[in-house]
Amino acid sequence: MSKRFPFITAHSGSMNTIDHTLPSIMTALQIGADIVEEDIRITKDGVLVLAHDDLLMMNEGVECSVSGMNYDELSPFSFQGTHGAGSREFRICKLEDMLQLIRPTGQIANLDIKASECIAPVSALLRKLEMTEQAFLSGCGLELAMFVQQTDPELRKLLNVDTELFRSMPYEHAADQICRDALAAGCVGININYHFVREELLAYASSLQLPVYVWTVNEEDQMHKFIDWGVASITTRNLQALVDIKRRMLGALYD
């Protein structure tokens, strides 16, 4: 294997665990993820929490707004998860609790930012925990990436690709625009839905030293393709399959 094996990124709720929970994160760390992805929002009183949507559905059928309530108001309740086996109930989890799990392992946190109000508090928390080199931001379209650059240029971030570009112009023009936007916003790489990835994008991004992170790849044949193409990271819910592929490929080097 001439290329470095891609980083293995565990999507929130990988291996059929419940999204946005500490057991999901612990499962990812134990199986062998290099990077653990989670969605980040902020409560009314400024507590960073794990949540994809602002509106969470309580078991009683009542909706709660993460941004409209204090953490202590949210924390007693059980909410309905959207993914995972068995009971899908979960309680709101602090980002700090996630980072405290990851910190001693040396693995990396991929923080998928869902609101611009999270940026300054995330920066402060990472500095408090001395984890600025052990985390990076995703979920950043061009506008949000520029905002991060203005707020804290030392925060590492990926540019989330606006796939509408591929529908509005020729592929090579879109690839050029994406890379120019990433460089202009000080991004350390590109984060893109795997359906829109072609080898010419990877080659052009590589020429500009912009690693490409692809999401969310659950089928093994697609995993093999992107490994061969030399992407920087593969995000998956099917974590065990990708870890097993890595073990087989690395093992073959020494047979």
KEVOGU-312719 format. One line per 4 residues: their letters; for each residue x, y, z of N, C-alpha, C, O. Coordinates in steps of 0.05 Angstrom, whole numbers, plus 5000, padded with zeros to 4 digits. Example, Ala and Ser with C-alpha at 12.3 -4.5 7.8 and 13.67 -1.06 7.14 Angstrom:
<rs>
as	5264,4886,5156,5246,4910,5156,5264,4934,5156,5285,4934,5169 | 5257,4955,5142,5273,4979,5143,5258,5001,5157,5268,5023,5161
</rs>
This chain:
<rs>
mskr	5017,4976,5000,5000,5000,5000,5018,5025,5000,5031,5031,5020 | 5018,5039,4978,5037,5061,4975,5026,5086,4989,5042,5102,4999 | 5000,5090,4989,4988,5114,5002,4983,5109,5031,4980,5086,5040 | 4983,5131,5047,4976,5128,5075,4946,5121,5077,4930,5131,5061
fpfi	4939,5103,5095,4911,5096,5098,4896,5120,5108,4906,5134,5126 | 4872,5125,5098,4857,5148,5108,4851,5147,5137,4849,5126,5149 | 4848,5171,5149,4838,5171,5177,4810,5159,5177,4794,5163,5159 | 4805,5144,5197,4778,5131,5201,4762,5149,5220,4769,5152,5243
tahs	4741,5161,5209,4724,5180,5224,4698,5166,5230,4683,5158,5212 | 4691,5164,5256,4666,5152,5264,4644,5173,5264,4646,5193,5279 | 4624,5169,5247,4601,5186,5247,4586,5183,5274,4586,5162,5286 | 4574,5205,5283,4557,5203,5307,4538,5180,5304,4524,5178,5283
gsmn	4536,5163,5324,4518,5141,5323,4528,5118,5306,4512,5101,5297 | 4554,5116,5303,4565,5093,5288,4559,5067,5303,4555,5066,5327 | 4559,5045,5287,4554,5018,5297,4527,5016,5311,4524,5001,5331 | 4508,5030,5301,4480,5029,5310,4477,5037,5339,4459,5029,5353
tidh	4495,5055,5349,4492,5067,5375,4474,5092,5373,4469,5101,5350 | 4466,5102,5395,4448,5126,5394,4465,5151,5390,4485,5155,5404 | 4457,5167,5370,4471,5192,5365,4474,5209,5390,4457,5209,5407 | 4496,5225,5390,4499,5246,5410,4499,5237,5439,4489,5250,5457
tlps	4511,5213,5443,4513,5202,5470,4542,5194,5476,4557,5188,5457 | 4549,5193,5501,4575,5184,5509,4580,5155,5502,4602,5148,5494 | 4560,5136,5505,4565,5109,5496,4572,5107,5466,4588,5090,5458 | 4560,5124,5449,4567,5124,5421,4597,5132,5417,4611,5120,5401
imta	4605,5152,5432,4633,5161,5430,4652,5140,5441,4673,5135,5428 | 4645,5128,5463,4663,5107,5474,4665,5083,5455,4686,5071,5453 | 4643,5076,5442,4643,5054,5423,4663,5060,5400,4679,5043,5392 | 4662,5084,5390,4679,5092,5368,4708,5091,5376,4725,5082,5361
lqig	4714,5101,5400,4742,5100,5410,4752,5072,5414,4775,5065,5407 | 4735,5054,5424,4743,5027,5430,4747,5011,5404,4765,4994,5403 | 4731,5015,5384,4733,5000,5359,4758,5008,5344,4770,4992,5330 | 4765,5034,5346,4790,5042,5332,4788,5066,5314,4805,5068,5296
adiv	4769,5083,5318,4767,5108,5302,4791,5126,5309,4799,5128,5331 | 4801,5138,5288,4821,5159,5292,4808,5185,5299,4820,5201,5314 | 4785,5190,5289,4770,5215,5292,4741,5209,5299,4730,5190,5288 | 4730,5224,5318,4702,5220,5326,4687,5246,5319,4694,5267,5329
eedi	4666,5243,5303,4650,5266,5294,4625,5269,5312,4612,5249,5318 | 4619,5294,5319,4594,5300,5334,4584,5327,5325,4599,5345,5318 | 4558,5330,5327,4544,5355,5321,4543,5373,5346,4537,5363,5368 | 4548,5399,5342,4550,5417,5365,4530,5440,5363,4528,5453,5342
ritk	4516,5444,5385,4498,5467,5388,4503,5480,5415,4519,5470,5431 | 4489,5502,5421,4494,5516,5446,4467,5523,5458,4448,5532,5444 | 4465,5520,5484,4440,5526,5499,4437,5556,5503,4456,5572,5498 | 4414,5564,5513,4408,5593,5518,4428,5605,5537,4435,5628,5535
dgvl	4438,5589,5556,4457,5599,5576,4486,5593,5569,4503,5595,5587 | 4491,5585,5544,4519,5583,5535,4533,5557,5540,4557,5556,5539 | 4518,5536,5544,4531,5509,5548,4531,5495,5521,4510,5492,5508 | 4555,5486,5513,4558,5471,5488,4549,5443,5492,4557,5429,5510
vlah	4531,5433,5474,4520,5407,5476,4521,5392,5449,4526,5404,5429 | 4516,5366,5450,4516,5349,5427,4487,5347,5417,4469,5337,5430 | 4482,5358,5393,4455,5357,5381,4457,5365,5352,4471,5384,5345 | 4443,5350,5335,4442,5357,5306,4421,5379,5301,4427,5398,5287
ddll	4398,5376,5312,4376,5395,5308,4372,5413,5332,4377,5405,5355 | 4362,5437,5327,4356,5455,5349,4331,5445,5364,4330,5447,5389 | 4312,5433,5350,4288,5423,5363,4291,5394,5369,4296,5377,5351 | 4287,5387,5394,4289,5359,5403,4261,5351,5413,4247,5366,5425
mmne	4254,5326,5407,4228,5316,5414,4229,5300,5440,4244,5280,5441 | 4215,5309,5460,4213,5294,5485,4196,5269,5481,4180,5268,5463 | 4199,5250,5499,4183,5225,5497,4153,5231,5500,4137,5215,5490 | 4146,5253,5513,4118,5260,5516,4107,5273,5491,4083,5281,5490
gvec	4124,5276,5470,4115,5288,5445,4117,5318,5444,4107,5331,5426 | 4130,5330,5464,4134,5359,5465,4161,5366,5454,4181,5353,5461 | 4162,5387,5437,4188,5396,5426,4201,5416,5445,4188,5433,5457 | 4228,5413,5447,4244,5432,5462,4265,5444,5444,4276,5431,5426
svsg	4270,5470,5447,4291,5484,5432,4317,5485,5448,4317,5496,5470 | 4338,5474,5436,4364,5475,5450,4372,5504,5455,4381,5511,5477 | 4370,5520,5434,4379,5548,5437,4360,5565,5454,4367,5587,5462 | 4336,5555,5458,4316,5571,5473,4313,5564,5502,4297,5575,5516
mnyd	4329,5544,5511,4327,5535,5539,4355,5534,5552,4375,5530,5538 | 4356,5537,5578,4381,5533,5593,4387,5503,5595,4370,5486,5593 | 4413,5498,5600,4421,5470,5602,4407,5456,5624,4398,5433,5621 | 4404,5469,5647,4391,5456,5670,4362,5450,5665,4350,5433,5678
elsp	4350,5465,5647,4322,5459,5639,4320,5435,5621,4301,5420,5621 | 4341,5431,5604,4341,5409,5585,4350,5383,5597,4340,5361,5590 | 4369,5384,5616,4383,5360,5625,4366,5340,5639,4372,5316,5638 | 4344,5347,5653,4328,5326,5666,4312,5308,5647,4303,5287,5654
fsfq	4308,5317,5622,4290,5304,5604,4303,5283,5586,4327,5285,5580 | 4288,5263,5579,4296,5243,5559,4284,5251,5532,4261,5259,5530 | 4301,5249,5511,4292,5257,5484,4292,5232,5466,4305,5212,5472 | 4278,5235,5444,4276,5213,5425,4299,5215,5405,4301,5234,5390
gthg	4315,5194,5404,4337,5193,5385,4326,5186,5357,4304,5175,5355 | 4342,5192,5337,4334,5186,5309,4349,5163,5298,4345,5155,5275 | 4368,5152,5313,4384,5130,5303,4393,5113,5326,4398,5123,5348 | 4396,5087,5322,4407,5069,5342,4388,5047,5349,4364,5049,5345
agsr	4400,5025,5358,4384,5001,5364,4371,5003,5392,4380,5019,5409 | 4351,4987,5396,4338,4985,5422,4325,5012,5429,4314,5026,5412 | 4326,5018,5455,4315,5044,5464,4330,5067,5452,4355,5068,5453 | 4315,5086,5441,4328,5109,5428,4328,5133,5447,4333,5155,5437
efri	4321,5129,5472,4321,5152,5490,4349,5161,5496,4367,5145,5499 | 4352,5188,5498,4378,5198,5507,4374,5224,5522,4353,5237,5520 | 4394,5231,5538,4394,5257,5551,4415,5275,5539,4436,5265,5529 | 4411,5300,5541,4429,5319,5529,4457,5316,5541,4459,5313,5565
ckle	4477,5317,5524,4505,5313,5533,4522,5337,5527,4519,5350,5506 | 4538,5345,5546,4556,5368,5543,4580,5361,5525,4590,5338,5525 | 4588,5380,5508,4612,5377,5492,4636,5372,5510,4653,5356,5503 | 4637,5386,5532,4660,5382,5550,4663,5353,5559,4686,5343,5562
dmlq	4641,5340,5564,4642,5312,5573,4654,5294,5550,4669,5276,5555 | 4646,5300,5526,4657,5286,5503,4687,5290,5501,4702,5271,5498 | 4695,5315,5503,4724,5321,5500,4740,5309,5522,4763,5300,5518 | 4729,5307,5546,4744,5295,5568,4748,5265,5563,4768,5254,5572
lirp	4729,5252,5549,4733,5224,5541,4755,5221,5521,4772,5203,5523 | 4756,5239,5501,4774,5237,5479,4803,5245,5487,4822,5234,5477 | 4805,5265,5504,4831,5277,5510,4853,5257,5517,4874,5259,5505 | 4848,5239,5536,4871,5221,5543,4878,5200,5522,4899,5187,5524
tgqi	4860,5196,5502,4865,5175,5482,4884,5185,5460,4897,5168,5446 | 4887,5211,5456,4903,5222,5434,4888,5222,5408,4898,5232,5388 | 4863,5212,5408,4847,5213,5383,4836,5241,5379,4839,5258,5396 | 4822,5245,5357,4815,5272,5348,4784,5275,5348,4769,5257,5342
anld	4775,5300,5356,4747,5306,5355,4741,5323,5330,4754,5343,5325 | 4721,5314,5314,4711,5330,5292,4685,5342,5301,4665,5329,5305 | 4685,5369,5305,4663,5383,5316,4647,5396,5293,4655,5416,5282 | 4624,5384,5287,4607,5393,5265,4589,5416,5276,4569,5411,5290
ikas	4596,5440,5270,4584,5464,5282,4557,5469,5268,4555,5472,5244 | 4536,5471,5285,4509,5476,5275,4499,5504,5279,4477,5511,5269 | 4514,5521,5292,4506,5549,5296,4531,5566,5301,4549,5558,5315 | 4531,5590,5289,4554,5607,5291,4559,5616,5319,4582,5622,5327
ecia	4539,5616,5336,4542,5623,5364,4560,5604,5380,4569,5611,5402 | 4565,5581,5368,4582,5561,5381,4612,5568,5379,4628,5559,5396 | 4620,5584,5360,4648,5587,5353,4665,5597,5376,4684,5584,5383 | 4659,5620,5387,4675,5631,5408,4676,5613,5433,4697,5609,5444
pvsa	4653,5602,5442,4654,5583,5464,4670,5558,5458,4684,5548,5476 | 4668,5547,5434,4684,5524,5427,4714,5531,5429,4730,5515,5439 | 4721,5554,5418,4749,5562,5419,4759,5564,5448,4780,5554,5455 | 4742,5576,5466,4750,5579,5494,4752,5552,5507,4771,5547,5523
llrk	4734,5533,5501,4734,5507,5514,4759,5491,5505,4772,5478,5522 | 4765,5492,5479,4788,5477,5470,4814,5488,5482,4832,5472,5488 | 4815,5514,5486,4839,5525,5499,4840,5518,5528,4862,5512,5539 | 4818,5518,5541,4816,5510,5570,4826,5482,5574,4841,5476,5593
lemt	4819,5464,5556,4826,5436,5558,4853,5430,5544,4862,5407,5544 | 4865,5450,5532,4890,5447,5517,4887,5426,5495,4903,5408,5492 | 4865,5429,5480,4859,5410,5459,4857,5423,5431,4843,5412,5413 | 4869,5446,5427,4867,5459,5401,4879,5442,5379,4872,5445,5356
eqaf	4899,5425,5386,4911,5408,5366,4898,5380,5365,4907,5363,5350 | 4878,5377,5381,4864,5351,5382,4835,5353,5373,4819,5335,5379 | 4829,5374,5359,4802,5378,5349,4803,5396,5325,4821,5412,5321 | 4782,5393,5308,4778,5412,5286,4749,5415,5281,4732,5399,5291
lsgc	4742,5436,5267,4714,5442,5261,4706,5433,5233,4722,5435,5214 | 4682,5423,5231,4669,5418,5205,4642,5431,5205,4635,5446,5224 | 4626,5426,5185,4600,5440,5183,4602,5469,5175,4582,5484,5176 | 4626,5477,5165,4631,5505,5159,4628,5509,5129,4647,5503,5114
glel	4606,5521,5120,4604,5532,5093,4623,5556,5091,4635,5563,5111 | 4624,5568,5068,4643,5590,5064,4638,5613,5084,4657,5623,5096 | 4614,5621,5088,4608,5643,5106,4616,5637,5134,4629,5653,5147 | 4609,5613,5144,4617,5606,5171,4647,5602,5174,4658,5609,5194
amfv	4660,5591,5153,4689,5587,5154,4703,5614,5156,4722,5617,5171 | 4693,5634,5141,4704,5661,5143,4700,5673,5171,4717,5687,5181 | 4677,5667,5183,4671,5677,5210,4690,5665,5230,4700,5678,5248 | 4695,5639,5227,4714,5625,5245,4742,5638,5242,4755,5643,5262
qqtd	4750,5643,5217,4776,5655,5212,4778,5682,5225,4800,5689,5235 | 4757,5698,5225,4757,5724,5238,4757,5722,5269,4769,5737,5283 | 4742,5702,5279,4739,5698,5308,4764,5687,5321,4774,5697,5341 | 4775,5665,5309,4799,5652,5320,4813,5638,5297,4807,5615,5291
pelr	4831,5652,5284,4845,5640,5260,4861,5615,5267,4869,5600,5249 | 4866,5610,5293,4882,5586,5300,4864,5561,5302,4875,5539,5304 | 4838,5564,5302,4820,5541,5302,4822,5527,5275,4817,5539,5254 | 4828,5501,5276,4830,5486,5251,4801,5480,5241,4784,5474,5257
klln	4797,5482,5215,4770,5478,5204,4772,5467,5176,4791,5472,5161 | 4751,5452,5168,4747,5443,5141,4726,5460,5128,4707,5469,5141 | 4728,5463,5102,4707,5476,5086,4687,5455,5078,4693,5436,5065 | 4662,5458,5087,4640,5440,5078,4632,5449,5050,4624,5472,5046
vdte	4634,5431,5031,4629,5437,5003,4599,5442,4998,4582,5426,5005 | 4594,5464,4984,4567,5470,4974,4563,5455,4948,4573,5463,4927 | 4549,5433,4950,4547,5415,4926,4530,5428,4904,4529,5417,4882 | 4516,5450,4909,4501,5464,4888,4521,5474,4867,4513,5478,4844
lfrs	4546,5478,4874,4566,5487,4855,4568,5467,4831,4572,5475,4809 | 4566,5442,4838,4569,5421,4817,4545,5421,4797,4547,5412,4775 | 4523,5432,4806,4499,5433,4789,4498,5459,4773,4484,5460,4753 | 4514,5479,4781,4512,5505,4768,4535,5511,4749,4534,5531,4735
mpye	4556,5494,4749,4579,5499,4732,4593,5473,4725,4588,5453,4739 | 4610,5472,4705,4625,5448,4700,4641,5439,4724,4650,5455,4740 | 4645,5412,4725,4658,5401,4749,4685,5414,4755,4691,5420,4778 | 4702,5417,4735,4729,5428,4740,4728,5457,4750,4745,5465,4765
haad	4707,5472,4741,4704,5499,4751,4695,5499,4781,4705,5515,4797 | 4677,5480,4787,4668,5478,4815,4692,5470,4833,4695,5480,4855 | 4708,5451,4824,4731,5442,4839,4750,5466,4845,4760,5469,4867 | 4754,5482,4824,4772,5506,4828,4760,5525,4848,4774,5536,4865
qicr	4733,5530,4846,4720,5548,4864,4722,5538,4893,4727,5554,4912 | 4717,5512,4897,4718,5501,4924,4746,5504,4936,4748,5512,4959 | 4766,5499,4921,4794,5501,4932,4801,5530,4937,4814,5536,4957 | 4793,5548,4920,4799,5576,4924,4784,5586,4949,4795,5602,4965
dala	4759,5577,4953,4744,5585,4977,4758,5574,5002,4760,5588,5022 | 4767,5549,5001,4780,5537,5025,4805,5552,5032,4810,5557,5056 | 4821,5559,5013,4846,5574,5018,4840,5602,5028,4853,5612,5047 | 4820,5615,5017,4813,5642,5025,4803,5643,5054,4808,5663,5068
agcv	4790,5622,5063,4780,5621,5090,4799,5609,5110,4793,5605,5134 | 4823,5602,5101,4843,5590,5119,4837,5562,5128,4845,5554,5150 | 4822,5547,5111,4815,5520,5119,4838,5501,5115,4855,5505,5098 | 4839,5480,5132,4860,5460,5130,4853,5436,5113,4868,5418,5109
gini	4829,5437,5101,4820,5415,5084,4792,5420,5074,4779,5441,5080 | 4781,5400,5060,4755,5401,5048,4739,5378,5057,4749,5355,5059 | 4713,5383,5065,4695,5362,5074,4672,5359,5054,4658,5379,5049 | 4668,5336,5042,4650,5334,5020,4635,5307,5020,4645,5286,5027
nyhf	4609,5309,5013,4593,5285,5008,4606,5268,4987,4613,5278,4965 | 4610,5243,4993,4626,5225,4975,4614,5222,4947,4628,5216,4928 | 4588,5227,4944,4575,5224,4918,4586,5244,4897,4584,5240,4873 | 4598,5266,4907,4607,5287,4889,4638,5287,4884,4649,5305,4872
vree	4651,5266,4894,4680,5265,4892,4689,5251,4866,4679,5229,4860 | 4707,5264,4852,4720,5252,4829,4750,5255,4833,4760,5271,4849 | 4764,5238,4818,4793,5238,4821,4806,5265,4814,4826,5273,4825 | 4793,5280,4795,4805,5306,4787,4803,5326,4810,4821,5343,4813
llay	4782,5324,4826,4781,5342,4850,4803,5335,4869,4816,5353,4880 | 4807,5309,4874,4828,5300,4893,4855,5309,4883,4872,5318,4899 | 4860,5306,4857,4887,5314,4846,4891,5344,4849,4913,5353,4856 | 4871,5360,4842,4874,5389,4844,4877,5398,4872,4894,5415,4878
assl	4861,5387,4891,4863,5395,4919,4890,5387,4930,4903,5402,4945 | 4900,5364,4922,4926,5355,4931,4948,5373,4922,4968,5378,4936 | 4946,5384,4897,4966,5402,4887,4967,5428,4903,4987,5442,4902 | 4945,5434,4917,4944,5458,4934,4947,5451,4963,4944,5468,4981
qlpv	4955,5426,4969,4959,5416,4996,4933,5419,5013,4934,5427,5037 | 4910,5412,5001,4885,5412,5014,4875,5384,5016,4865,5373,4996 | 4877,5370,5039,4867,5343,5042,4836,5343,5039,4823,5362,5046 | 4826,5321,5028,4797,5318,5024,4786,5296,5042,4796,5274,5042
yvwt	4766,5304,5058,4752,5287,5077,4725,5280,5064,4710,5298,5057 | 4718,5254,5062,4693,5246,5050,4674,5234,5070,4682,5221,5089 | 4648,5240,5066,4627,5230,5084,4603,5222,5067,4601,5231,5044 | 4585,5206,5077,4587,5185,5097,4587,5159,5082,4567,5153,5069
vnee	4608,5144,5084,4613,5120,5067,4608,5095,5084,4624,5089,5102 | 4587,5080,5077,4580,5057,5093,4584,5030,5079,4585,5009,5091 | 4587,5031,5052,4590,5006,5037,4620,5000,5032,4636,5018,5026 | 4627,4975,5035,4656,4968,5034,4668,4973,5006,4691,4980,5005
dqmh	4653,4969,4985,4664,4974,4958,4671,5003,4955,4691,5010,4942 | 4654,5021,4966,4660,5049,4965,4684,5056,4982,4700,5073,4975 | 4686,5043,5005,4710,5048,5022,4735,5041,5007,4754,5057,5008 | 4736,5018,4994,4760,5010,4979,4766,5031,4957,4790,5037,4953
kfid	4746,5041,4944,4751,5060,4922,4764,5085,4933,4784,5095,4922 | 4754,5096,4955,4765,5121,4966,4793,5116,4979,4809,5134,4979 | 4797,5093,4990,4824,5086,4999,4843,5087,4976,4865,5099,4977 | 4836,5074,4953,4853,5074,4930,4857,5102,4919,4879,5108,4908
wgva	4837,5118,4920,4840,5146,4910,4856,5164,4928,4864,5185,4919 | 4861,5156,4952,4879,5171,4970,4866,5194,4984,4879,5215,4989 | 4840,5191,4992,4828,5212,5008,4841,5214,5036,4854,5194,5044 | 4838,5236,5049,4851,5240,5075,4835,5226,5097,4847,5216,5117
sitt	4809,5225,5095,4792,5213,5116,4767,5202,5104,4756,5213,5085 | 4757,5180,5115,4731,5169,5108,4714,5169,5133,4720,5157,5153 | 4691,5183,5132,4671,5183,5153,4651,5161,5148,4641,5157,5126 | 4645,5145,5169,4628,5122,5166,4612,5117,5191,4621,5122,5213
rnlq	4588,5105,5188,4574,5093,5210,4582,5063,5213,4580,5052,5234 | 4591,5052,5191,4599,5024,5190,4628,5021,5198,4645,5013,5183 | 4634,5029,5223,4661,5033,5232,4677,5007,5233,4700,5007,5224 | 4665,4986,5242,4680,4960,5244,4690,4951,5217,4712,4941,5215
alvd	4674,4955,5196,4682,4946,5169,4707,4961,5160,4725,4949,5149 | 4707,4987,5165,4731,5003,5156,4755,4996,5172,4777,4995,5161 | 4752,4992,5198,4774,4984,5215,4785,4957,5206,4809,4953,5205 | 4767,4938,5199,4776,4912,5190,4791,4914,5163,4811,4900,5159
ikrr	4782,4931,5145,4796,4934,5120,4824,4945,5125,4843,4935,5113 | 4826,4963,5143,4853,4974,5150,4871,4952,5161,4894,4950,5153 | 4861,4936,5179,4877,4915,5190,4886,4895,5169,4909,4886,5169 | 4868,4888,5151,4875,4869,5130,4896,4881,5111,4915,4867,5104
mlga	4893,4906,5104,4912,4918,5085,4939,4922,5098,4959,4918,5085 | 4939,4931,5123,4965,4934,5137,4978,4907,5142,5002,4904,5140 | 4961,4887,5149,4972,4860,5154,4985,4848,5129,5005,4834,5131 | 4973,4854,5106,4984,4844,5080,5012,4854,5075,5027,4842,5060
lyd	5019,4878,5086,5045,4889,5082,5067,4872,5094,5090,4872,5085 | 5059,4856,5115,5080,4841,5130,5078,4811,5126,5092,4796,5138 | 5059,4803,5108,5057,4774,5102,5080,4765,5084,5081,4741,5077
</rs>
